[in-house]
Amino acid sequence: MKRQNDQGTKARLLRVMRALIERPYGYTKNDLANMTGVDKGTITRDFNDFMNAGFLLQTDNRYRYSFVVGKPYQQLKSLLH
């Protein structure tokens, strides 16, 4: 049972990462939660996981998110494209 949940978590994290890379400042936490079928608190925890892994996030004045361009971001972007 836990393995199935882990697979869902990994897939969601990748969908969120890809969305933020493809459309920087295109999504709020609510947008991402709706897109992935989870609540906003789950997206907040996902963002914390990203930051713990070395990826920085920032928002615009409408609370839409983007990764901060840096070495971890460039490495991730090259893997996803």
MDTraj code that builds the backbone (N, CA, C; nanometers):
import mdtraj as md
import numpy as np

residues = "MET LYS ARG GLN ASN ASP GLN GLY THR LYS ALA ARG LEU LEU ARG VAL MET ARG ALA LEU ILE GLU ARG PRO TYR GLY TYR THR LYS ASN ASP LEU ALA ASN MET THR GLY VAL ASP LYS GLY THR ILE THR ARG ASP PHE ASN ASP PHE MET ASN ALA GLY PHE LEU LEU GLN THR ASP ASN ARG TYR ARG TYR SER PHE VAL VAL GLY LYS PRO TYR GLN GLN LEU LYS SER LEU LEU HIS".split()
xyz = np.array([
    [0.0827, -0.1193, 0.0000],
    [0.0000, 0.0000, 0.0000],
    [0.0870, 0.1255, 0.0000],
    [0.1889, 0.1287, 0.0843],
    [0.2747, 0.2460, 0.0903],
    [0.3463, 0.2703, -0.0431],
    [0.3878, 0.1635, -0.1096],
    [0.4576, 0.1783, -0.2379],
    [0.3696, 0.2480, -0.3413],
    [0.2414, 0.2124, -0.3449],
    [0.1496, 0.2770, -0.4383],
    [0.1403, 0.4264, -0.4068],
    [0.1333, 0.4622, -0.2793],
    [0.1275, 0.6019, -0.2392],
    [0.2557, 0.6735, -0.2772],
    [0.3713, 0.6075, -0.2598],
    [0.4992, 0.6668, -0.2978],
    [0.5026, 0.6963, -0.4474],
    [0.4491, 0.6050, -0.5269],
    [0.4457, 0.6259, -0.6717],
    [0.3580, 0.7459, -0.7063],
    [0.2448, 0.7597, -0.6380],
    [0.1572, 0.8746, -0.6612],
    [0.2239, 1.0051, -0.6213],
    [0.2964, 1.0024, -0.5113],
    [0.3675, 1.1215, -0.4645],
    [0.4755, 1.1624, -0.5638],
    [0.5514, 1.0657, -0.6090],
    [0.6575, 1.0958, -0.7057],
    [0.5999, 1.1524, -0.8340],
    [0.4932, 1.0928, -0.8815],
    [0.4309, 1.1410, -1.0051],
    [0.3782, 1.2828, -0.9869],
    [0.3173, 1.3115, -0.8708],
    [0.2658, 1.4461, -0.8445],
    [0.3804, 1.5472, -0.8392],
    [0.4879, 1.5131, -0.7688],
    [0.6017, 1.6045, -0.7593],
    [0.6573, 1.6361, -0.8981],
    [0.6662, 1.5356, -0.9819],
    [0.7162, 1.5588, -1.1175],
    [0.6201, 1.6445, -1.1989],
    [0.4879, 1.6219, -1.1826],
    [0.3905, 1.7058, -1.2543],
    [0.4003, 1.8515, -1.2094],
    [0.4163, 1.8732, -1.0793],
    [0.4283, 2.0102, -1.0270],
    [0.5567, 2.0742, -1.0790],
    [0.6665, 2.0016, -1.0723],
    [0.7939, 2.0554, -1.1209],
    [0.7844, 2.0918, -1.2688],
    [0.7288, 2.0020, -1.3457],
    [0.7178, 2.0273, -1.4895],
    [0.6293, 2.1492, -1.5170],
    [0.5183, 2.1605, -1.4459],
    [0.4292, 2.2751, -1.4639],
    [0.5016, 2.4063, -1.4347],
    [0.5795, 2.4083, -1.3267],
    [0.6507, 2.5314, -1.2895],
    [0.7620, 2.5653, -1.3879],
    [0.8214, 2.4644, -1.4469],
    [0.9268, 2.4890, -1.5458],
    [0.8668, 2.5359, -1.6781],
    [0.7579, 2.4733, -1.7190],
    [0.6975, 2.5079, -1.8478],
    [0.6251, 2.6420, -1.8449],
    [0.5701, 2.6794, -1.7296],
    [0.4997, 2.8072, -1.7168],
    [0.5406, 2.8781, -1.5888],
    [0.6595, 2.9372, -1.5869],
    [0.7005, 3.0112, -1.4669],
    [0.5983, 3.1203, -1.4344],
    [0.5646, 3.1320, -1.3091],
    [0.4651, 3.2292, -1.2598],
    [0.3289, 3.2083, -1.3245],
    [0.3006, 3.0851, -1.3635],
    [0.1720, 3.0554, -1.4256],
    [0.0707, 2.9938, -1.3312],
    [0.1161, 2.9515, -1.2126],
    [0.0268, 2.8779, -1.1235],
    [0.0397, 2.9233, -0.9785],
    [-0.0751, 2.9278, -0.9115],
    [-0.0780, 2.9468, -0.7665],
    [-0.0762, 2.8086, -0.7005],
    [-0.0635, 2.8070, -0.5697],
    [-0.0721, 2.6789, -0.4986],
    [-0.2085, 2.6146, -0.5217],
    [-0.3140, 2.6956, -0.5219],
    [-0.4479, 2.6412, -0.5464],
    [-0.4578, 2.5805, -0.6858],
    [-0.4011, 2.6486, -0.7851],
    [-0.4017, 2.5945, -0.9215],
    [-0.3329, 2.4583, -0.9263],
    [-0.2160, 2.4504, -0.8634],
    [-0.1394, 2.3255, -0.8638],
    [-0.2125, 2.2155, -0.7871],
    [-0.2778, 2.2534, -0.6775],
    [-0.3550, 2.1553, -0.6005],
    [-0.4695, 2.1003, -0.6851],
    [-0.5407, 2.1882, -0.7527],
    [-0.6511, 2.1433, -0.8390],
    [-0.6003, 2.0567, -0.9533],
    [-0.4871, 2.0940, -1.0099],
    [-0.4290, 2.0204, -1.1219],
    [-0.3906, 1.8776, -1.0818],
    [-0.3445, 1.8618, -0.9598],
    [-0.2935, 1.7318, -0.9166],
    [-0.3896, 1.6559, -0.8253],
    [-0.5024, 1.7156, -0.7919],
    [-0.6032, 1.6463, -0.7113],
    [-0.5691, 1.6327, -0.5641],
    [-0.4956, 1.7293, -0.5111],
    [-0.4618, 1.7295, -0.3682],
    [-0.5024, 1.8632, -0.3088],
    [-0.4840, 1.8789, -0.1775],
    [-0.5172, 2.0079, -0.1178],
    [-0.3954, 2.1001, -0.1174],
    [-0.4217, 2.2258, -0.0882],
    [-0.3170, 2.3284, -0.0906],
    [-0.2041, 2.2970, 0.0084],
    [-0.2385, 2.2367, 0.1220],
    [-0.1366, 2.2001, 0.2210],
    [-0.0366, 2.0992, 0.1666],
    [-0.0835, 2.0089, 0.0809],
    [0.0063, 1.9114, 0.0192],
    [0.1048, 1.9817, -0.0727],
    [0.0573, 2.0798, -0.1480],
    [0.1465, 2.1561, -0.2369],
    [0.2479, 2.2335, -0.1532],
    [0.2051, 2.2893, -0.0415],
    [0.2987, 2.3591, 0.0477],
    [0.4079, 2.2636, 0.0954],
    [0.3706, 2.1416, 0.1330],
    [0.4700, 2.0415, 0.1748],
    [0.5611, 2.0032, 0.0581],
    [0.5031, 1.9922, -0.0616],
    [0.5850, 1.9640, -0.1801],
    [0.6878, 2.0745, -0.2013],
    [0.6462, 2.1998, -0.1870],
    [0.7387, 2.3126, -0.2021],
    [0.8502, 2.3043, -0.0983],
    [0.8164, 2.2660, 0.0233],
    [0.9188, 2.2495, 0.1270],
    [1.0169, 2.1392, 0.0882],
    [0.9656, 2.0303, 0.0302],
    [1.0523, 1.9224, -0.0164],
    [1.1456, 1.9717, -0.1269],
    [1.0930, 2.0522, -0.2194],
    [1.1767, 2.1086, -0.3263],
    [1.2893, 2.1920, -0.2652],
    [1.2535, 2.2775, -0.1695],
    [1.3545, 2.3648, -0.1091],
    [1.4574, 2.2835, -0.0308],
    [1.4139, 2.1776, 0.0372],
    [1.5075, 2.0907, 0.1094],
    [1.6017, 2.0184, 0.0140],
    [1.5590, 2.0013, -0.1108],
    [1.6433, 1.9367, -0.2128],
    [1.7312, 2.0374, -0.2860],
    [1.7241, 2.1645, -0.2480],
    [1.8115, 2.2661, -0.3071],
    [1.7487, 2.3520, -0.4148],
    [1.6194, 2.3342, -0.4411],
    [1.5503, 2.4165, -0.5409],
    [1.4822, 2.5323, -0.4707],
    [1.5057, 2.6533, -0.5184],
    [1.4446, 2.7711, -0.4592],
    [1.3221, 2.8107, -0.5397],
    [1.2201, 2.8574, -0.4689],
    [1.0966, 2.9044, -0.5313],
    [1.0756, 3.0506, -0.4960],
    [1.0089, 3.1207, -0.5844],
    [0.9702, 3.2583, -0.5563],
    [0.8324, 3.2828, -0.6143],
    [0.7684, 3.3897, -0.5671],
    [0.6346, 3.4237, -0.6146],
    [0.6359, 3.5616, -0.6777],
    [0.5333, 3.5850, -0.7593],
    [0.5118, 3.7199, -0.8089],
    [0.4088, 3.7867, -0.7185],
    [0.3601, 3.9038, -0.7567],
    [0.2672, 3.9775, -0.6709],
    [0.1275, 3.9157, -0.6681],
    [0.1034, 3.8136, -0.7518],
    [-0.0263, 3.7446, -0.7515],
    [-0.0146, 3.6031, -0.6946],
    [0.0953, 3.5770, -0.6214],
    [0.1204, 3.4489, -0.5550],
    [0.1257, 3.3318, -0.6528],
    [0.1816, 3.3579, -0.7704],
    [0.2087, 3.2523, -0.8682],
    [0.3563, 3.2174, -0.8547],
    [0.3885, 3.0922, -0.8679],
    [0.5214, 3.0429, -0.8324],
    [0.6095, 3.0105, -0.9514],
    [0.7411, 3.0166, -0.9241],
    [0.8420, 2.9787, -1.0212],
    [0.9658, 2.9324, -0.9453],
    [1.0418, 2.8442, -1.0093],
    [1.1726, 2.8113, -0.9547],
    [1.2670, 2.9268, -0.9815],
    [1.3611, 2.9494, -0.8891],
    [1.4673, 3.0465, -0.9092],
    [1.5712, 2.9794, -0.9979],
    [1.6111, 3.0498, -1.1032],
    [1.7091, 2.9928, -1.1949],
    [1.8438, 2.9838, -1.1233],
    [1.9005, 2.8669, -1.1241],
    [2.0293, 2.8384, -1.0631],
    [2.0748, 2.7020, -1.1107],
    [2.1837, 2.6552, -1.0569],
    [2.2384, 2.5274, -1.1019],
    [2.1399, 2.4110, -1.0852],
    [2.0755, 2.3938, -0.9665],
    [1.9804, 2.2823, -0.9561],
    [1.8662, 2.2941, -1.0565],
    [1.8182, 2.4159, -1.0784],
    [1.7104, 2.4377, -1.1749],
    [1.7553, 2.4014, -1.3161],
    [1.8724, 2.4447, -1.3551],
    [1.9224, 2.4155, -1.4898],
    [1.9382, 2.2649, -1.5099],
    [1.9886, 2.1942, -1.4074],
    [2.0034, 2.0495, -1.4168],
    [1.8674, 1.9819, -1.4318],
    [1.7699, 2.0264, -1.3535],
    [1.6366, 1.9706, -1.3604],
    [1.5731, 1.9985, -1.4967],
    [1.5837, 2.1199, -1.5421],
    [1.5242, 2.1564, -1.6708],
    [1.5819, 2.0717, -1.7844],
    [1.7117, 2.0476, -1.7800],
    [1.7731, 1.9658, -1.8871],
    [1.7242, 1.8213, -1.8809],
    [1.6915, 1.7727, -1.7617],
    [1.6392, 1.6368, -1.7495],
    [1.4959, 1.6251, -1.7999],
    [1.4160, 1.7285, -1.7793],
    [1.2746, 1.7232, -1.8155],
    [1.2482, 1.7554, -1.9604],
    [1.3432, 1.8166, -2.0282],
    [1.3197, 1.8535, -2.1689],
    [1.4026, 1.7709, -2.2619],
])
top = md.Topology()
chain = top.add_chain()
for i, resn in enumerate(residues, 1):
    res = top.add_residue(resn, chain, resSeq=i)
    for name in ("N", "CA", "C"):
        top.add_atom(name, md.element.get_by_symbol(name[0]), res)
traj = md.Trajectory(xyz[None], top)
